[in-house]
Amino acid sequence: MTQMNTKQSPEHKPQPIVDLLVGIVIPSFILMKFSGDEDLGAVNALILALALPLSWGLYELIKYKKFNFMAIIGIVSVLLTGGIGLLQLDLKWLAIKEAAIPCVLALAVLGSTFTRYPLIKTLLYNPKILDVEQIQKKLDERDSSGAFEARLLHATYLLSGAFFFSATMNYLLAKWVVTSPTGSTAFNEELGRMTLLSYPVIAIPSMIMMMAIFYYLWRTIHGMTGLSFEEILVTSEDEKR
């Protein structure tokens, strides 16, 4: 009898501290402290600073062998920033790029409502996060599926609004902080400062908005199904089944 060896990809475990260090803190430090001519120089510092999040994103994609939409967006964002800096494009393109990616996500979330696969079901109402099968069963029992879909659509509009908020704040922050010509030492330093500021100014408020939307979704599910928070969430035991 032949034994088949099926090698599974390791399970991805979020590492927020590592993501924060590699994606924001270390690149920002390099840009602000090592962009001078007596150090790495503007070009080399920019390449090194952008290589860190790019390498980390590619490493995670290759290691876990799973298409991660947000990771792809992050890699594209890094490449665009690098292109703007290294090609010394007009400064306006940085602000446009900073706003463009969350704006595209907002439009994608809105546009997905006209398809069979609304993105809110990928980002929040997800079988890996919520016990969708049990929720749907309870909704069917209470004849509440139609009302729930209407609430889900409302949550989709809120999610799209969160991305539009991020796009607006990204644009304003880029215009406010980065004012020096691309390719200069000052540009690198300002880019590093903008990256650091983006966390408290944009990332944290956006996370709070996402948590508020998730809470709205949970309250809707609880009200329409009677299921508790623990019953709604997917546990490790559920995943093994």
C-alpha positions as CSV (number, residue, x, y, z in Angstrom):
1,M,0.0,0.0,0.0
2,T,1.4,3.4,-1.0
3,Q,1.2,6.1,1.6
4,M,0.6,9.6,0.2
5,N,2.5,12.4,1.8
6,T,0.4,15.6,1.6
7,K,2.4,18.5,2.9
8,Q,0.1,21.3,4.1
9,S,1.1,24.9,4.1
10,P,1.7,26.3,7.6
11,E,-1.2,28.2,9.1
12,H,-0.8,31.9,9.0
13,K,-0.8,33.5,12.4
14,P,-1.0,37.3,12.6
15,Q,2.1,39.0,13.9
16,P,1.1,42.6,14.5
17,I,4.3,43.6,16.3
18,V,6.5,42.3,13.5
19,D,4.2,43.8,10.8
20,L,4.4,47.2,12.6
21,L,8.2,47.1,13.0
22,V,8.9,45.8,9.4
23,G,6.2,47.9,7.7
24,I,6.4,51.2,9.5
25,V,8.9,51.7,12.4
26,I,12.2,50.4,10.8
27,P,11.6,51.8,7.3
28,S,10.7,55.2,8.8
29,F,13.8,55.2,11.0
30,I,16.0,54.4,7.9
31,L,14.5,57.1,5.9
32,M,14.7,59.8,8.6
33,K,18.2,58.9,9.9
34,F,20.2,57.4,7.1
35,S,19.2,59.4,4.0
36,G,22.0,61.9,4.2
37,D,25.0,61.9,1.8
38,E,27.3,61.0,4.7
39,D,25.2,57.9,5.4
40,L,23.4,55.7,2.8
41,G,22.3,58.5,0.6
42,A,18.8,59.3,-0.5
43,V,18.5,56.6,-3.2
44,N,20.0,53.7,-1.2
45,A,18.1,54.6,2.0
46,L,14.8,54.6,0.0
47,I,15.6,51.3,-1.6
48,L,16.5,49.7,1.7
49,A,13.5,51.1,3.5
50,L,11.1,49.9,0.9
51,A,12.9,46.5,0.5
52,L,12.0,45.5,4.1
53,P,8.1,45.6,3.8
54,L,8.3,44.3,0.2
55,S,10.5,41.3,1.2
56,W,8.3,40.6,4.3
57,G,5.1,40.7,2.2
58,L,6.6,38.4,-0.5
59,Y,8.0,36.0,2.2
60,E,4.5,35.6,3.8
61,L,2.9,35.0,0.5
62,I,5.4,32.4,-0.5
63,K,5.5,30.7,2.9
64,Y,1.7,30.4,3.4
65,K,1.0,29.8,-0.3
66,K,-2.3,31.7,0.0
67,F,-3.5,34.6,-2.0
68,N,-3.9,37.5,0.4
69,F,-5.6,40.4,-1.2
70,M,-4.5,42.9,1.4
71,A,-0.9,41.7,1.3
72,I,-0.9,42.2,-2.5
73,I,-2.3,45.7,-2.0
74,G,0.6,46.4,0.4
75,I,3.2,45.1,-2.0
76,V,1.7,47.2,-4.9
77,S,1.7,50.3,-2.6
78,V,5.4,49.8,-1.7
79,L,6.4,49.4,-5.4
80,L,4.5,52.5,-6.4
81,T,6.1,54.6,-3.6
82,G,9.5,53.3,-4.7
83,G,8.8,54.1,-8.3
84,I,7.7,57.7,-7.5
85,G,10.8,58.3,-5.3
86,L,13.4,56.6,-7.6
87,L,12.1,58.0,-10.8
88,Q,11.8,61.4,-9.1
89,L,8.2,62.0,-10.4
90,D,6.2,65.1,-9.5
91,L,5.3,65.2,-5.8
92,K,1.6,65.3,-6.6
93,W,1.8,61.6,-7.6
94,L,2.7,60.6,-4.0
95,A,-0.5,62.2,-2.6
96,I,-2.6,60.7,-5.5
97,K,-1.1,57.3,-4.9
98,E,-1.7,57.5,-1.1
99,A,-5.4,58.2,-1.8
100,A,-5.8,55.9,-4.8
101,I,-5.4,52.5,-3.1
102,P,-8.0,53.0,-0.3
103,C,-10.2,54.7,-2.8
104,V,-10.1,51.7,-5.2
105,L,-10.9,49.5,-2.2
106,A,-13.9,51.6,-1.3
107,L,-15.2,51.5,-4.9
108,A,-14.5,47.7,-5.0
109,V,-16.5,47.2,-1.9
110,L,-19.4,49.3,-3.3
111,G,-19.2,47.6,-6.7
112,S,-19.2,44.1,-5.2
113,T,-22.7,44.7,-3.9
114,F,-23.9,44.3,-7.5
115,T,-22.2,40.8,-7.8
116,R,-22.9,37.5,-6.1
117,Y,-19.8,37.9,-3.9
118,P,-20.0,41.2,-1.9
119,L,-16.6,41.9,-0.4
120,I,-17.9,42.3,3.1
121,K,-18.4,38.6,3.1
122,T,-14.7,38.2,2.4
123,L,-13.5,40.9,4.9
124,L,-15.9,40.6,7.9
125,Y,-18.8,38.1,7.3
126,N,-16.2,35.4,6.7
127,P,-16.5,31.6,7.4
128,K,-13.1,31.7,9.0
129,I,-14.2,34.3,11.5
130,L,-17.9,33.7,12.0
131,D,-19.9,30.4,12.0
132,V,-21.8,31.4,8.9
133,E,-23.5,28.0,8.5
134,Q,-25.0,28.2,12.0
135,I,-26.0,31.8,11.5
136,Q,-27.8,31.1,8.2
137,K,-29.6,28.1,9.8
138,K,-31.0,30.3,12.5
139,L,-31.9,33.1,10.1
140,D,-33.8,30.6,8.0
141,E,-35.6,29.2,11.0
142,R,-36.7,32.8,11.9
143,D,-37.4,33.8,8.3
144,S,-35.0,36.7,8.7
145,S,-32.7,36.1,5.8
146,G,-34.1,39.0,3.7
147,A,-33.8,41.5,6.6
148,F,-30.3,40.3,7.4
149,E,-29.2,40.8,3.8
150,A,-30.5,44.4,4.0
151,R,-28.4,45.0,7.2
152,L,-25.4,43.4,5.5
153,L,-25.8,45.9,2.6
154,H,-25.9,48.7,5.2
155,A,-22.7,47.3,6.8
156,T,-21.1,47.3,3.2
157,Y,-21.8,51.0,2.8
158,L,-20.2,51.7,6.2
159,L,-17.2,49.6,5.2
160,S,-16.9,51.5,1.9
161,G,-17.1,54.8,3.9
162,A,-14.2,53.7,6.2
163,F,-12.0,53.2,3.1
164,F,-13.1,56.6,1.7
165,F,-12.1,58.1,5.0
166,S,-8.7,56.5,4.8
167,A,-8.3,57.7,1.2
168,T,-9.1,61.3,2.3
169,M,-6.8,61.2,5.3
170,N,-3.9,59.6,3.3
171,Y,-4.2,62.4,0.7
172,L,-4.2,65.2,3.3
173,L,-1.4,63.7,5.3
174,A,0.8,63.3,2.2
175,K,0.1,66.9,1.1
176,W,0.8,68.3,4.6
177,V,4.0,66.3,5.5
178,V,5.8,65.6,2.2
179,T,6.7,68.9,0.5
180,S,10.3,68.4,-0.7
181,P,11.3,67.3,-4.2
182,T,11.3,63.5,-4.8
183,G,14.8,61.9,-4.8
184,S,16.1,64.4,-2.2
185,T,17.2,63.6,1.4
186,A,14.5,65.9,2.7
187,F,11.9,63.9,0.7
188,N,13.0,60.7,2.3
189,E,12.9,62.2,5.8
190,E,9.4,63.5,5.2
191,L,8.3,60.2,3.7
192,G,9.5,58.5,6.9
193,R,7.7,61.0,9.0
194,M,4.5,60.5,7.0
195,T,4.8,56.7,7.4
196,L,5.1,57.1,11.2
197,L,2.2,59.5,11.4
198,S,0.0,57.4,9.2
199,Y,-0.4,54.9,12.1
200,P,-2.0,57.1,14.7
201,V,-3.6,59.5,12.2
202,I,-5.0,56.9,9.8
203,A,-4.5,53.3,10.8
204,I,-5.9,53.5,14.4
205,P,-9.1,55.5,13.4
206,S,-9.6,53.1,10.5
207,M,-9.3,50.1,12.8
208,I,-11.7,51.6,15.3
209,M,-14.2,52.2,12.4
210,M,-13.8,48.5,11.3
211,M,-14.3,47.3,14.9
212,A,-17.5,49.5,15.0
213,I,-18.8,47.9,11.8
214,F,-18.0,44.4,13.2
215,Y,-19.9,45.3,16.3
216,Y,-22.8,46.5,14.3
217,L,-22.7,43.2,12.4
218,W,-22.5,41.2,15.6
219,R,-25.5,43.1,17.2
220,T,-27.5,42.4,14.0
221,I,-26.7,38.7,14.0
222,H,-27.4,38.4,17.8
223,G,-30.7,40.3,17.4
224,M,-31.9,38.2,14.5
225,T,-30.6,34.8,15.6
226,G,-30.4,34.9,19.4
227,L,-26.9,33.4,19.2
228,S,-24.3,34.6,21.7
229,F,-20.9,36.0,20.7
230,E,-19.2,32.8,21.6
231,E,-21.6,30.8,19.4
232,I,-21.1,33.1,16.5
233,L,-17.3,33.1,16.5
234,V,-15.4,30.2,14.8
235,T,-13.2,28.4,17.3
236,S,-10.2,26.2,16.7
237,E,-12.4,23.1,17.4
238,D,-14.8,24.3,14.7
239,E,-12.0,24.6,12.1
240,K,-10.8,21.0,12.8
241,R,-14.2,19.6,12.0
